[in-house]
Amino acid sequence: MAVQAGRPTDHANINLLELNRDIIRRRAGKQVIWQPRILCWYDDRMFTGAGLPAPYTGMTSPQMYQALGCSNRIYDYNGCFRKIDDARVRHESRKISALETEHIIETPVGTVNMRLVANTSNYGTFPKKWWITEEADMRVFMWMEEHCSWKWDQAHFDRTYAEWGNLGLPAVFLPRTNIQSLFLDTMGVENGIYALYDWPDLVEAYFRILDDSHRRLIEVVNASPIEYINFGDNLHGGILPPDLFRKYLLPAYQNRNDQLHSAGKFTFSHWDGDVKPLLQFARSCGLDGIEAITPLPQGDVTVEEMKAALGDDIFLIDGIAAILFDESWPEKMLIDQTDQLLNLFAGQLILGISDEMSSTGSIERVKLVGQIVDDWNAAH
């Protein structure tokens, strides 16, 4: 199945979905799409009740992207893939306090729980108590992953396309890969490191089961019209050293990419922390692109180091340091970094913000980069 493009967006009569597709399929020459990540900025305003500045007041997020004339990486399509638990699994949530919620999962092989704490400034939460704290908890997750299935939800696809239209290619991010899931979803970094060394056989058995569950998901992805596939791993070299990347993530990435590429999917992974020690693996993972590598003055690599790591083969997705959209930084730095990225990566670039524009960012700077991209495209 192919995603059917509808009418073009109003901005310069450009169908951004088709431009997005043409760029990743290398049919667009040096044309570049501006695909800024501004939804955290948007959501923070919705959370606080501050609203949007004129002339965007009252707009939905798709309406705002339309008004800005830029594309979105539309991860709302993630809901198209539904994880179906075994019928014997029971989920329950209960409030502990105004900000704390306990989530409980009951299964035939045991019960696990997690406590999340919200905050007063945004929609984010953080774990106060992780799902897995002992071996028995991990065995519960192993059982759940062994007994789950995955399903395509066409109704969700249709609703999301009706909302976002041609503002970008439908995109999804897959569940985090083995060790990143352990660190960021179920155990936390410190407890996850201890588990790797205290329960090595159990952890590796869990990873095999998790990878097999994701293989079943990818079979559903491959049969779907979604072609823009992210590995939502949030890599950071400070918690994932090269030896752990090489042992766990690299073979899993290679297997995932082999499976996805057999169906013609475009794959990329989210590397949004300090990644200098991990860039050595960029061209051996089998990825088509890497999302959110963050250059200086925010990240730990230069734009030139990014280019050396990705070469002419791997797409850079995003690339502009998010802090440069804050007015406390000189506008010239934003312009210079944008120009540098265009000159080094055009032809293998989905230009965006690495990682998200903060709630203190300037929407005028988003418009400024959009104009730079328009001028670039007009000249190329």
C-alpha positions in Angstrom: 0.0 0.0 0.0 1.1 3.5 -0.7 0.1 6.7 1.2 -2.1 8.6 -1.2 -1.2 12.3 -1.3 -4.2 14.7 -1.4 -4.2 18.4 -2.3 -1.0 20.4 -1.8 -0.5 22.6 1.2 -1.1 26.3 0.7 2.5 27.3 1.3 4.1 28.0 -2.1 1.8 25.3 -3.5 4.2 22.6 -2.2 3.0 19.2 -1.2 5.2 18.6 1.8 4.4 14.9 2.0 5.6 14.3 -1.5 8.7 16.5 -1.0 9.5 14.6 2.2 9.2 11.3 0.2 11.2 12.6 -2.8 14.0 13.7 -0.5 14.4 10.4 1.4 14.2 8.5 -1.9 16.9 10.9 -3.3 14.7 12.2 -6.1 14.9 15.8 -5.1 18.5 16.8 -5.9 19.6 19.3 -3.3 16.1 20.3 -2.2 15.7 20.5 1.6 12.5 20.2 3.7 12.2 22.3 6.9 10.7 19.9 9.5 11.1 21.6 12.9 10.2 19.9 16.2 8.1 22.5 18.0 5.4 20.5 19.6 6.9 20.6 23.1 6.9 24.4 22.8 3.2 24.2 21.7 2.2 21.7 24.4 3.9 23.8 27.2 1.7 26.7 26.2 -1.4 24.5 26.2 -0.4 23.1 29.7 0.1 26.5 31.3 -2.8 28.2 29.5 -0.5 30.8 28.1 -1.8 30.1 24.6 -0.1 30.9 21.3 1.2 34.3 20.2 -0.6 36.2 17.4 -1.2 35.4 14.6 -1.3 31.7 15.8 -3.7 32.3 18.7 -6.3 29.5 18.9 -4.7 27.3 16.2 -4.3 23.6 16.4 -0.8 22.2 15.9 -1.5 21.2 12.3 -3.0 24.7 11.6 0.2 26.3 13.1 2.5 24.2 10.9 0.3 25.1 7.9 0.6 28.8 8.8 4.4 28.5 9.2 4.7 26.7 5.9 6.8 24.0 7.3 6.6 20.2 7.7 6.1 18.0 10.7 7.5 14.6 11.4 4.1 13.2 12.2 4.5 10.7 15.0 0.8 10.8 15.8 0.7 7.8 13.4 2.3 5.7 16.2 -1.2 4.8 17.3 -1.7 2.9 14.1 0.2 0.0 15.7 -1.6 -1.5 18.7 0.0 -3.9 21.1 -2.5 -6.5 22.1 -1.8 -8.1 25.5 -2.8 -11.7 26.4 -6.5 -11.7 27.6 -5.3 -12.7 31.1 -3.4 -9.4 31.6 -5.0 -6.7 33.7 -4.0 -3.1 33.8 -5.0 -0.7 36.7 -4.0 2.8 37.7 -4.7 4.6 41.0 -3.8 8.1 42.3 -1.4 8.2 45.2 -1.5 12.0 45.4 -2.3 15.0 43.2 0.9 14.4 41.3 1.7 10.7 41.8 0.1 7.8 40.1 0.7 4.1 40.5 0.3 1.8 37.5 -0.3 -1.9 38.1 -0.1 -4.9 35.7 -1.5 -8.3 36.8 -0.5 -11.4 34.9 -0.8 -15.2 35.5 2.9 -15.2 36.5 3.0 -12.2 38.8 2.2 -8.5 39.3 4.4 -5.5 38.6 3.9 -1.9 39.4 5.4 1.5 38.5 5.0 4.9 40.2 5.1 8.1 38.0 5.3 11.6 39.4 3.9 14.5 37.3 5.0 18.2 37.6 3.4 21.6 37.6 5.1 23.1 34.5 4.4 20.6 31.7 2.8 17.3 30.8 6.0 15.3 31.6 6.3 12.6 34.3 9.3 10.8 35.8 9.5 7.4 37.5 9.6 7.3 41.3 9.5 3.5 41.2 10.5 1.5 38.1 8.6 -1.5 36.8 11.5 -4.0 37.3 13.3 -4.0 40.6 13.9 -7.8 41.0 14.3 -10.9 38.9 10.6 -11.9 39.3 9.5 -8.6 37.7 11.7 -9.2 34.7 10.1 -12.6 34.3 6.7 -11.0 34.2 7.8 -8.7 31.4 9.2 -11.7 29.5 5.9 -13.5 29.8 4.0 -10.5 28.6 6.3 -10.0 25.6 6.1 -13.7 24.6 2.3 -13.6 24.8 1.5 -10.3 23.1 0.6 -9.6 19.5 0.5 -6.5 17.2 -2.3 -5.1 15.1 -2.7 -2.4 12.4 -5.4 0.2 13.2 -6.6 1.6 9.9 -9.1 3.9 11.6 -6.3 5.7 13.5 -4.4 6.1 10.3 -7.4 7.7 8.6 -8.1 10.1 11.5 -4.4 11.2 11.6 -4.2 11.7 7.9 -7.4 13.7 8.0 -5.9 15.9 10.7 -2.4 16.4 9.3 -2.9 15.8 5.5 0.2 16.6 3.4 2.3 18.4 6.1 4.7 15.5 6.1 5.2 11.8 5.6 3.4 9.5 8.1 6.1 8.5 10.6 6.3 6.1 13.6 8.9 5.3 16.1 9.4 1.6 17.1 9.7 0.6 20.8 13.1 1.1 22.2 15.7 -1.6 21.5 16.7 -4.1 24.2 19.2 -2.2 26.4 17.7 1.2 25.8 14.3 -0.2 26.8 15.9 -1.6 30.0 17.5 1.8 30.9 14.6 4.1 29.9 11.4 2.1 30.1 11.6 -0.5 32.8 14.6 -0.3 35.2 16.4 3.0 35.0 20.1 3.3 34.1 21.7 2.5 37.5 19.5 -0.5 38.2 19.8 -1.6 34.5 23.6 -1.6 34.7 23.5 -3.7 37.9 21.1 -6.2 36.2 23.4 -6.6 33.2 26.1 -7.8 35.6 24.1 -9.5 38.3 21.5 -11.3 36.2 23.3 -11.7 32.8 21.6 -14.8 31.6 18.2 -13.6 32.6 18.7 -10.2 31.0 20.0 -11.7 27.7 17.0 -14.0 27.6 14.7 -11.0 28.2 16.4 -9.2 25.3 15.9 -12.1 23.0 12.2 -12.2 23.8 11.9 -8.4 23.4 13.7 -8.5 20.1 11.3 -11.3 18.9 8.3 -9.3 20.0 9.6 -6.3 18.0 10.2 -8.7 15.0 6.5 -9.5 15.1 5.7 -5.8 15.2 7.9 -5.1 12.2 6.0 -7.7 10.2 2.9 -5.6 10.8 4.9 -2.4 10.0 6.1 -3.9 6.7 2.6 -4.7 5.6 1.5 -1.1 6.3 1.7 2.1 4.2 4.1 3.7 6.8 7.5 4.1 5.2 9.3 6.6 7.5 10.4 4.4 10.5 12.2 5.7 13.5 14.0 3.8 16.3 13.0 5.9 19.3 16.1 5.0 21.4 17.2 8.4 22.7 20.9 7.4 22.6 23.3 9.2 24.9 27.0 8.2 25.1 27.1 9.1 28.8 24.9 6.1 29.7 25.6 3.8 26.7 29.3 3.3 26.2 30.7 1.8 23.0 31.2 -1.7 24.4 27.5 -2.0 25.4 26.4 -0.4 22.0 28.6 -3.0 20.2 27.3 -5.9 22.2 23.6 -5.2 22.3 22.4 -2.4 20.0 24.5 -3.0 16.9 23.3 -6.5 16.1 19.7 -5.6 17.0 19.9 -2.6 14.7 21.3 -4.6 11.8 18.6 -7.2 12.2 15.8 -4.6 12.4 17.2 -2.8 9.3 17.5 -6.0 7.3 13.8 -6.7 8.1 12.5 -3.2 7.4 14.6 -2.7 4.2 13.2 -5.9 2.8 9.9 -4.0 2.5 11.5 -0.8 1.3 11.1 1.2 4.5 13.3 4.2 5.3 14.9 3.8 8.8 16.5 6.3 11.2 17.3 6.3 14.9 17.0 9.0 17.5 20.5 9.9 18.9 19.8 13.1 21.0 22.4 13.0 23.8 26.2 13.4 23.7 27.1 11.0 20.9 30.7 11.6 20.1 31.8 8.1 21.3 28.9 6.5 19.4 29.3 8.2 16.0 31.9 5.5 15.0 29.0 3.1 14.6 26.8 5.4 12.4 27.6 3.6 9.1 27.6 0.1 10.4 24.1 0.0 11.9 22.3 -0.3 8.5 20.3 2.9 9.1 19.3 5.3 6.4 19.5 8.3 8.7 20.1 9.5 12.2 17.8 11.9 14.0 18.6 14.7 16.4 22.4 14.6 16.6 23.0 17.8 18.4 26.0 20.0 17.5 27.9 22.5 19.6 27.2 24.8 21.3 24.6 22.4 22.8 25.9 18.9 22.0 29.4 17.4 22.0 30.2 17.3 18.3 30.8 19.8 15.6 28.9 19.9 12.3 32.1 18.8 10.5 32.3 15.8 12.8 28.7 14.9 12.1 29.5 15.0 8.3 32.6 12.9 8.7 30.6 10.2 10.6 27.6 10.2 8.2 29.6 10.5 5.0 27.5 10.9 1.9 25.4 7.9 2.6 23.5 8.5 5.8 20.8 11.2 6.1 21.0 13.8 8.8 17.6 14.4 10.3 17.3 17.6 12.3 20.8 19.1 13.0 20.2 22.7 14.3 21.1 23.0 18.0 17.8 23.7 19.8 19.2 26.4 22.1 19.9 28.6 19.1 16.1 29.2 18.8 16.3 31.0 22.2 16.8 34.7 21.9 19.6 34.6 24.5 21.8 33.3 21.7 22.8 35.5 18.8 20.6 35.1 15.8 23.7 35.1 13.6 24.8 31.8 15.2 21.5 30.2 14.1 21.9 31.6 10.6 25.5 30.4 10.3 24.7 26.9 11.6 21.7 26.6 9.2 23.9 27.7 6.3 26.6 25.2 7.3 24.2 22.3 7.4 22.7 23.2 4.1 26.1 23.4 2.4 27.4 20.1 3.9 24.3 17.9 3.9 21.9 19.1 1.1 20.8 16.0 -0.7 20.9 13.9 2.5 19.1 16.3 4.9 15.8 16.6 6.6 16.4 19.9 8.4 15.0 20.2 11.9 15.7 21.1 15.5 18.0 18.9 17.6 16.1 17.9 19.6 13.0 20.1 20.4 12.6 23.8 20.7 12.1 24.7 24.3 9.2 26.7 25.8 11.5 29.8 25.8 12.2 29.4 22.0 11.2 32.0 19.5 8.7 31.1 16.8 10.1 34.0 14.8 13.4 32.1 14.5 11.5 29.1 13.2 10.1 31.4 10.5 13.6 32.7 9.8 15.0 29.3 9.1 12.0 28.6 6.9 12.9 31.6 4.8 16.5 30.5 4.5 15.3 27.0 3.3 12.9 28.6 0.8 15.8 30.7 -0.5 18.0 27.7 -0.7 15.4 25.6 -2.6 14.7 28.5 -5.0 18.5 28.6 -5.9 18.8 24.8 -6.3 
